Amino acid sequence: MCGIAGVVWQDPERPAERAVVAPMVAAIAHRGPDGEGIELLGPAALGHRRLSIIDLSEDGHQPMSNEDGTVWVVLNGEIYNFGELRSELEARGHRFRSRTDTEVLVHLYEEVGSALVERLRGMFAFAIWDTKTQKLLLARDRAGQKPLHYRVDPDALRFASEPAALLADPSAPAPSFDPSALHYYLHYGYVPSPHSAFSGVRKLPPAHVLEWSPGETPRLKRYWEPSFSPQSRVRLDEAIEEGAEILDEAVRLRTVSDVPLGAFLSGGIDSGLIVSSLAGLLPEPVRTFTIGFDEAQFDERSEARSVADLYGTKHVERVVAADAQDLLPLLVQRYGEPFADSSAIPTYRVAGVAREQVTVALSGDGGDELFAGYLRHAANSTVGIWKAAPGGVRSGVRSLVSLLPQGSSAPRSPLRYLHRFVEIAEQPVVERNGQMSFFFQSAVLAGLYRPEFAERVADVDPLGPYRDVFHGARATRDEESVLWADFAMYLPDDILTKVDIASMAHGLETRAPFLDHHLIEWAMRLPYSYKRTLTEGKHILRRLARRRLPPELVQAPKRGFSVPINAWFRGPLLPLFRETVLAPDARCREIFDQRAIEGLLEAHLQRRHGWHHGLWAVLWLELWMRWALAPQPVLSR
């Protein structure tokens, strides 16, 4: 687990410069506190920051090459099947200098070229420079656990683990923001891949490789596309047994480490199941880490403690203080893009707590996306009932719901989802599901935008990214396409981005067993009824959890990793919002009508409407613009 960066000049005769790549590597030093490496290879410069996990010796230093120095690699991530691949390669005559998983990549590339990604079982973002063919290969893992940003300019192709590294390159163009990307951000709460908030910068999508040679156009290719068919015909009880074996194997693969290892433990069944597997694999008690809140409705410490007690873990708990105003400026820099998921706060805190004792932590990420665990999946299960109801009944329900408050501070507020559901339940499936998790609806944003900015995004369809992913699903029913959209869009661009940035900010490696691609492919082929019933999400996981976890945890309602920003915007966050977003020199005045934003804040303070998620998105955007952009940013189309 590390950070990578590099520059390859378009002119193959122009030699790489250390002065260009060194600042990029320095900007991601937090991702790899154990060492730095830079290699100049003709027109290419590869940079690396190392977090030592496997083979702690100097033999694991990156950039790393093959025997004759013609193929070089920088890797961020872990290749879990590297031992088996190494044995194959040694049998074919390849010689290894280290015990690392990284070295497998250069030798496997020698054998099969860019097809090496199809043989890898792991999480990764890497760059390979072939000095013979003058070709660059960029690759990202199937689920998108590891990030990779790049930009192609007339002078060079640049890449890095985080946008901050691209900004640090003194030879790069001055930054400007992409209005379309910010329009997407204000709808989704994140900028969906392959878009980026910065004009000219792209994100390599999950399960893709990019091949490029100086002077040519980059060639982007998807290398993995799982299918929901053919459907498995195994009985539910047999599927539970299969799932337990597959999950345990995925966890076992992720215990390979030369440094201390533990697990995040929330009040949900996903992390609880990971801990149950770990407890049967490790010779010593599992180290587990939980974050809680003073506000009872957000606090899951008691549920997490029940799992810790059951499995005798070495358990650590911390309470998150209402100090978002102090932490936000740092998070804005680490994320490098606007990011409105407020659970970035507790995720950052729990990663810091874990890093005090371990260097590797397992997480339960992926369970909701694979097994239909969100409230929007429940809405899909009930929309048929809603449409079958007489028009008069539906009209009466809408009238009744309109009288109910929307300002609930509760995480995953059923009232908020109920309001949204009755508004959009009769829309087509793409529109309904795409809008279900919007931070701002388009009609609201139309009233917030300045006319100049509204004109720039007038032709941008906010549902475009969701629609493209939804229709790209290899599925047989709409519910499966919804799952694929969550897996291929929300998971990598929100959940996994959040975990990667939060953990790497502390030099902590996180591993997600649910995202083992063997487990993913198995889960997708299960009948949808095994994942979601009319009344229960993650049905098969809950059945397994009843065998392994305390009953009170299995039966507890889903709360997610939510934070009480509703209350914080009436308390500690209010001065920061007024001093930045509402300041005369606010950068987001280029986007928003100031009086409209003041109206949102006033409605929230008077509890007429719960605008806390939208206010958080606007606050983060303002802080990002102050950090990332030149004094006079240029709007680009």
N, C-alpha and C positions, 0 to 999 in steps of 0.2 A: 504494500500500500504506500503510495508515494504521490508526487506531483511531477508532471512532465510539461515541457515547453520546447519549442523549436522554431527555426526559420530556415527556409530554403529559398534562395534567390532565383528569380526567373531567368537571369543570365547565368548559364552554367559555368562561365569563365570567371565570375565574380567570387572571390573567396569569402567564406563565412567569417564573421567577426564576433569575437568574444564580447566585445562591448555592446553588441546588440542583444545577445541571448542572456548574458549574465544578469541584467536587471529583471528579465522575465522570470528567471529561476529564483531570484531573491524575493520576488513578489509572492511566491508560493512556498516560502521556507517553512511555514507552519504545517504544511502537508507532509513534510519529511524532515524532522528535526535531527536525524542521525547521520546526515551526510549530503554532499552536493557533488554533482559530476557534470562536466560540459565537454563535448567532443566536437571539434571542427573537422568537417569531412568534405573538402571541396566547397561547393556552394551551400552545403547543409551544415547547420549547427543544431545539435541535440543537447537538451539540458534536462537535468533530473534532480529531484530532492528525494532522499531516501528515508523511509520508515522501516527499520529492520524488523522482519517477522520470521523469515526462514533463512538460514545461513547468515548469522550475524557477523561473519568475518568480512574482511576486505574483498574476498572473492566475489561477494554479492554486489560490488560496486557497479553502478550504471552511469552512463551508457555502456552496454555490453555487446560484444561482437562474437562472430563465429571464429573458427581457428585462424583463418588468414586475414581477418579484418575487412572483409568485403561486404558483410551484412551487419548492420548495427541496429540496436533496439533500445527504446526507453518504455518502461511498463509502469502503469498504475493499476494495481489490483492483485489478484491471486488466481493461479491456474491450479485447480484442485486435483486434476488428473495428471499432473506433470510427471509423477513417478512412473506411471505406465507408459507415457509418451517417451520419456527418457530411455527406458529399457528398449523400446522399439528402435529409437534412433541410434543408440549405442550398438545394437545388433547390426545396424546398417553401416557402421564404421565411423559414426560421429564421435568426436572426443569432447568431453566436458571438463571445464576448469572449476566449476562451483557446484554447490548442492541446490542452487536456486531454481525456482520455476521459470524465471525470466530467460535463462539460457536455452530452455527448450524452444522458445519462439524462433530464435535465429536459425537453429538447425532444422526445425520443422518447415520454416519458410524455404530453406534450401531444397527441401524435398518436394513441396507442393505449392509454393508461392502463396498467393492471397487466400487459397483454399484452406490454409492452416486454421482459420477461425472455426471452420466446421468441425474440427477435431477437439476444440477446447471446451473444457467444462469449468466454468469459473466466472468471475467478474473481472472486467478489464477495460482499459483504454490504453492503446499503445501506438507507437509510431515506429516503423521500420524504414531505414534508409539503405537502399541497395546501391553501393558505390559503382558496381559494374554497369548496371542498366540505368543509373541515375534516376531511380524511381522511388517515390515516397508512398508508403502504405499506412493509412490511418484506420484503426478498427475500434469498435465499441461492442461491449458484451450484449447478449440477447435481450436482457431486461432493461438495460440502461442504468446499471448500478454505478458505473464510473462515468464521469462527464468528459466531454472533449469538445472544445470550441476551436473554430478555425476561421481564417479569412484569407481570401485570394485577392491580391492587389497587383497592379502592373509591375511592381518590383519584386514581390515575394509571396509565398504561401507561409502563413504563420499559424501555429497551433499551440494550445495550452489547456491545462486542466481547469483553469478558472479565468474569467474575463480580465481580472486584475493583472494577470501576466501579459496579456495582449496589450493592455494600456501602458505597461511599463516599458515596452519596446520603444527606444528613442527614435527609431527610424520609421515607426508606423504612422499612418495618417491620424490627424486629430480626431477625437471621438465626436460623434453626433448620434442623436437618437432616431430610431425608426418609428414614425408615427403609427404605422400599422401594427407593429409589435406592442406598442403601449396600449393601443386600442384593444388588442387581444388580452393583454395583462389585466386591464380594468374589467374585463368580463370574467376571465378564468381565475385570476389571482396569481397567475404565473405566465411566462411567455412560452408558448408551446413550441417544441422542436418542429422543424429545423430553424425556426425564427430565433432572433436574438434582439434584445432591446437596443443594441448598437447597430447602426447602419453598417452594412458590409460584413458583419460577423454572423457566422452560422454555427449551429450545434450539429454535430454528427449524430444522426438518429440512432437509437438502439438497433442492434442486429444489422448494422451496415458497415461496409468498408468503403474507403475512398482511396483510389489510386490516382497518382499524379506525377507527371514529369515536368520539369521546367519548360515553359513555353506552351504547354498543352492545357486543354480544358479538363478539370477534375472529373473523374468517372466514379459516380456513386452507385453502389450496388447493395441490395438487401441479400443477406446470406441465410436467413432463418425466418420461416413463416409458418408457425404451427397452425394446425387445423382442429376444429371442434368435431370433426368426423373422421373416420367412422366412430359412432358412439360405442362405448364399452357396454357389453351386455352382462357384466358381472352383477350379482345381487348386492344389495346395499351392505349387508353384513360382511360379504367377501371384500367389497371395496374398502370398507373401514380397515380391515386387516392389511390389504395392499397399501393403503395410504399410510398406515403406521410404519410399515417396513420401509417405504420410500422416504418418508420424512426422517426416520432414524438414520438411514444411510446418508441423506443429505446433510444432516447434522454431523455425523461422524466425519465426513469429508472435510468439514469446516473446523475440525478440532486440531488439524495439523498446524503446529505453531512452535517456535522456539522461544516464545515470550508468554507471559501470563494471559489467560483467557477467561472471559466471563460472559454474562448475558444481561441485556436490558429486560426488565420485568415490569409490565404494566398490570392493569386490572383486567386485561382481556385474555381470551383463550389462546390467541396466536402465540404470544410470548410465553404463556404458561406451558403450551405444548413443547416449545423449544427447550425450556428448562427441564421438562419431564424427560426428554430425550437425552439431554446433556447429563442429567443425573445418573443415567444408566451407562454412560460412556466414560466419565472421568473417574479416576481413582480417588480424587479428593472432592470435598464439597464444592459445588458450583458457587461462584461469586456472582451475586445478582444485585442490580441497581435500579432504584425506583425514585421518581420525582413526584411530589405531592403539592397540594395547595391548602391554604388555610380555609378556603371556601369549600364546604362539604360537597356540594354538587359537582365539583371538578376533581375531587380528591379520590384516587383509587388505591391509596396505600394499604387499606385493610384487605382488599381483594388480593393485591400482590403479596402481602404478608402471609396470607393463607397458603399460597403456593410455596413460598419460601419455607414456611414451617413444615409443610408436608414433605418436602424434599431435603430439608435440613441444609439449606444453602447458607453461605456467608452473606447475609443480606445487609445492604446499605440503603438508607432512606434520607432524602433531603427535601425540604420545603422550598418552593420557588417563591422568592420575594417579588413584590410589585416594583421591580427596578427596570422595567422595559425601557424607560427613557434613558437610562445609562448604558444599556447594552445595545440598543438599536444602531447607533453609529458604527460600532464594530461589525455587527451582523450585515449591515448594508455593504460594507467593503468586502466582507468574506463572500457574500452571495454574488456580488458584482452585477446583479440585475434586480429589477423590482420583483419582490416576492412577498405575497400577501398572506401566506399561511402562518397564522400567529403561533402555531405550535412549534415554530422555529425557536421560540424562547425556551420552553421546557426541554426540547430536543438538545439544544446547545448545553443546557445545564446538566442533563443526565449524562451527556458525553463527557463533560468535565469531571463529574463525580466518578464515572467509570475509569477515566484515565488515571486517577489517583492510585488505582490498584492494578489495572490490567492494561494491555496494549491492544487486545482484540476483544470485541464484544459481539455476540450473536443477537440478532433482532428477529421479530416476527413479521417484518414487512412482507407484503404480498398476499397475505391470507384473505383480506377483504376483496381484492381485485380478482382473485382466482375463484373464490367461493361465494360471491354475491353477498357481501357483508354490509353494504351501505343502505341507508334509508331509501335512496333513489332506486335501488333494486326492489325494495318492498313496494314502492310506487308502481313499478312496472308490473308487479304481480297483481296489483289491484285495479289497474286501469281498465281491464276488461269488465270488471264489475261496475265501475263508474259509468262506462259508456253504455252498458246495458240498462242502466236505471232510466226511468222516464224523465223527459226534459224538465217537467215541473219539479221533480225531486232534486235534480241537479241544480236548478235555479234557486230552490229554497236553501240548499246546502251552501251555495255561494253567498247568499245573503246573510246566512248565519255566521259563516266564517269571516265575512268582512267586518263583523262586529267584534271579533276576537282580537286581542292585542298581538302585535308582532314583535314587541320589544323584549321578549324573554331572554334572560342572560344564560339560560341553561344550555349546556353543550348539546349539539345535535337537536336543537329545540323542535319538538314535534309540531308546535304551533307554526313556526316559521316554514317548515316543510309543508304543512297543511295549506297555508296560504298559497304557497308556490304551486302546489299540486292542483288545486281547484282552478287556478288561473290558466294552466297550460295542459291539463290532462287530456284535452281533446285534440291537441296538436299532433302532427305526425311524429313518429317515434324519434327521429333525429332531433327535431326541434325541441321536443319534450325533454329528452334526456340531456341534450346539450345545455339547455337553459336551467335545468334542475339545480346545478351547482354554481351558476353564475354569481359573482360577487355583486355586480351591477347589471340590471337588465338594460337593454339597449335604449329603451324609452327614457329611463332615468338618466343615462349618460347624455342623451341628446339635450336634456335640460341643464346639464352641468358644463358641457363643452363651450369654449369660446367659438364664435362662428368661424374663425380662421382655421382652428384645429378641426372642427367638424367637417369643413370642406375637404381637408386633406385625407380624411378617413371615410368620406361619403361612399366610396365604392368598395370598402373593405367589409366583407361578410364575416361577422364575428364567429359564426358557426362553421365557417369554412374549414378550419383545422379539424374540428370534431367530425364534420361530415366526411372528410377525406378518410380519416382513420376508421370510422364506423363502416363505411362502404368497402373498406379494404379487408374486413374480417372474412376469414374462411369459415363461415358459420352457416347454420341451417335455420336459425330462428333469430328474431330480433333481440331476445334477451341475451343471447350469446354474443351478438354484435356489440351490445352495451358493455358486456364484460370485457371484450377485446378493446374497446375504446378506453375503458378505465385502465386496463393493463398497459396499453401501448402509448397512452397520452398522460393521463393523470398520475399514474404510478411513477414513471421516470421523471416527468417534468415538475412534479410537486413532491411526492413522498420521498423518492430516492435522492432527489436534489437536496432536500432538507436534511436527510440523514448523512449524506456524503459531506456536505459543507459543515454541518455541526460537529461531526466526528473528526474530520480532518483538521478543523480549526484547533483541535486539542492534540493532534498527532495520534488519533485513535482509529484503528481499523474496525469497520463493522462488516459482518457477514450475515447474509439473509438466506437461510436454508429453504424457505418456501420458493425462492427464485432459482433454485437448481432447475436447469431446463428439462431434465428428466421428469421432475415432479410437475413442472408446468404442463408439459405435454400430456401427462397422465390426467391431471386435473381437468384440462380442457375437454378431453374425450369422455368424461363422466356425463351421464344424463343430467340435464339441468335440474331435475327434481331432486337430485342428490345434493345440490348446492343450495337451492332456495325452494322452500315450500311457501304456501300462502302466508304462514305466520312466523316462519323462522328462516333467517339467513345463515349461511355457513353450516347447513344442516349436517353434512357428513363430519365436519370438524367438531361440531358440538357433540355428536354421537361418540367420537373418539375422546373428546374432552371429559365426557361423563365417566370414562374408564380411568382417566389419569389425573383429573383436577378436582378441587373441592366443589361441591354442589353449588355453593353460594356464588362462586365465580362463573360457573357455566350458565346460571340462570340470570345473572346480572345484565341489565340493559347495556347496549353499546354506548360508550361515552366518547371514545376517541381521546386524542391527546390535546384536549381543548384547554384554553386559558381564559381567565375572567376579564377579557379586554372590555366587555360591556361596562363593568364597574371602573376599570382603569381609565376609561375615557371621561369619567366623571371625577377622577381623582388624579393620580400621578402623571397620566399621559396628557391631560388637558393643557397644562402650561406649554409642553413641548409642541403640541399641535398649534397652539396660538402663536408661538414664537417662530414657527417655521412655515407651516402651510398658510397661515393667515397674515404673515409678515408682508410689509410693502415690497420687499425684495424677493418674495417667494418665486422660485423657478417654475413651479407648476402653474403660475399665472399664464404661461404660454398655452396651457391646455384647458384650464378650468376658468369659468366665471366665478370670481371670488365671492360674490353675494350668494350664489347658488350653494357653494361649499359651506358658507356660514349658515345657510338655511338647514343643511343636513346636520351640522353640529348642534344647532339650536333644537331641532326636532329630537335628536338623541338625548340632549341634556334634559329636555322636558318630558322624556319618556313617551313621546308620541309615536316614535318608530325606533326600532333597534338598528341603527346605522353603524354599529361598531365595526363590522367587517369592512364595510366600505370606507369608513374613516381610517382604518388601519392601512388599507390599500393606498389611499391618498397620502397618508403620512410617510409610508415607506417610499413612495414614488418621489415625493419632495426631497427626502434625505438622499435618495439615490442620485437625483439630478444635481444636487449640490456637490456630491462626491465625484461623480463620474465624468461630468461634462466640462468642456472648456468654458471660460467666462461668458462667451457669447455663442451658445450652441447653435448649430445649423440644422434646421429641419430638412430631412431628406425623404424622398418618396421611396 
